[in-house]
């Protein structure tokens, strides 16, 4: 009980420390590159957390960039046509992504994991094709279109205000996911993931809850996509790329699948590793090194980096037991 209490206290204090550091970074450094990097990193924490929420219900998507991009395009077009602030259209675009997610979910939530994953992968390709062909008069085709910035660059210290805006939205998303995981909905997601037959026997409707998870995940992915595009100020169909669908998967597996902290830890660590390798002058070899790291984590830390402290603690206990056995045998 004491160990569990200490662990909870460590997690709580660690969370407070992380939030404090996140709020203090702009005051510790005036480097605009760092501020931009942190803003994009926060956006991908939202994206990875959205994917992780879907995985928490036992579903795996290989085409989540579709909802990332749909949210971005919808928010951009609404902001452009109506003149609404991006702070409003972000959520309208995300709602549109969620609606599309429900429609796709109605056709594939009954499928097994890998069939479901391939359907979402194919859907991302279809959406990209439609964007550059049928919808090109509106989307600009491969050339893309300008997207209203989150804030007018003429506003003093607008980069800092944007960063704090993204940070607050990220915190709100994580708190929302935490609430869902701890609620009856989260228990239903977990039950479906662990044993669908037992969940059904307990009165849980797998189709209904999987559809709900898909809608929530698509909505959060849409928020992330809209935030990124309004931060950058331009959008092209490359936003539906395969790499954007695989990054959240990589972040979550690296950090810890099915955990609240997993997407956060995975995104933080991999982003700084990626940027560090980039500053060291590595280009394509970065992919190889990150791939090797991912393989090592899967082999030695199948529960992700969040399990590292427990892994070290177990190793220490085993080492102490071994020493005691050796000592007693020598006596």
Buried (B, 14 or more C-beta within 10 A) or exposed (E): EEEEEEEEEEBEEEBEEBEEEBBEBBEEEEEEEBBBBBBBBBBBBBBBBBBBBBBBBBBBBBBBBBBBBBBBBBBBBBBBEEEBEBEEBBBBBBBBBBBBBBEBBEEBBEBEEEEBBBBBBBBBBEBBEBBBEEBBEEBBBEEBBEBBBBBEEEEEEBBBBBBBBBBEBBBEBBEBBBEBBEEEBBBBBBBBBEEBEEBBEEEBEBEEBBBBBBBBBBBBBBBBBBBBBBBBEEBBBBBBBBEBBBBBBBBBBBBBBBBBBBBBBBBBBBBEBBBEBEEEEBEEEBEEEBEEBBEEBEEEBEBBBBBBEEEEEEEEEEEEEEEEEEEEEEE
